Amino acid sequence: MVETRSGTSTSPYTQEQQEKMAALVRENKERKELLKQAKLKAIAEEQAAKMKELEEEMEKKKKAAKEEAAAEAEEERKRREGKAESSGTKEEEAKIEKKISEWIANLSLGEDEEAQFYVPQDERDALAGELAAIEALWNDKKWRRRKSWSGN
């Protein structure tokens, strides 16, 4: 646009051409925003997959620990039966079972803590905030499109 001495302005483009260019610029911005949203969604899905993988791995470790503890308890029981110990064995078996239960409980607690260390809390919070903002923007754009299509 060029200002003339008389105060009037001229433009090398017609009003229609300017509106088309503005629409193209808006569409480019929307496309870039959608790409950004898709990338963030992909990152979130990737992190969710990693978390699921970690949980499965921890479940396998927990199961293996339980099996190992049960095998040790069975081995100890067989060893005692072989020695034909006195009636005090039930108390000792109860102590061993209690220790095994404590080990399993500690494994379960460690599973949650390990998963939390994998993705920092501030990173999870930041991603959740970004996803909420993107979802709100996405819903707002859909609403505007519907409104423009309906002619209101």
Summary of the structure (lengths in Angstrom):
residues: 152
radius of gyration: 33.0
end to end distance: 32.6
largest distance: 117.0
contacts: 328
relative contact order: 0.08
helix: 85%
strand: 3%
